[in-house]
């Protein structure tokens, strides 16, 4: 597993690096960790990583700019933004950041987030075969944006197209086990990775789709949302 940490504060880098190593060693994972104090080196490194821990407010390049660059190399990279500045939350959401963690780093929250990231990596490549016309398509769960009940079937909306599945919603609730999938309504499951905006009763995905949140699920989803993105309620 390849991990990058970029922060212009050496103490913060050492704390994050030590915490990440300890967590992964507990899972019998030996990571390769690249560390950058200079944002220019992180931005131009050209390496593909599985997970990144990035400070936001740095000289030359921000963590948001570095995240964009890293995602251009590996679109499936897991991004953790670690910062003292709440104003970057919207930018982090636009990049589908996995977690937004405030400084000083809460190691308990970091551990919880990293364990969920490992779970997400394990589950994001689950494949499904769906029919589109006369073709059978292989769909990776990570590419699913949302699923909607349509009559007695379901519509599976992905980043690459829409598919009609004969499977009912209960099938998808059983199969989509990553913590990023959330049933906001009896007729909808969303992939939180693609959230672009959020209101009390609706959630936007990819700046394109507006999904209703059932009244009885609004309070629970609000807590789940802020737990994922590191905001405050």
Protein Blocks (a to p, Z undefined) as FASTA:
>chain_A
ZZddddfbfklmmmmmmmmmmmmmmnopacdddddfblklmmmnopacfbdcddfbdghi
afklmmmmmmmmmmmbccddddfbfklmmmmmmnopabdcdddddfklmmmmmmmmmmmm
mmmmpccdddehjbccdddfklpmbdcdehjbccdddfkbccddfbdfklmmmmmmcfkb
ccfbfkbccdfklpcbdcfkbccehhlaccdddfklmmmmmmmmmmmnopaZZ
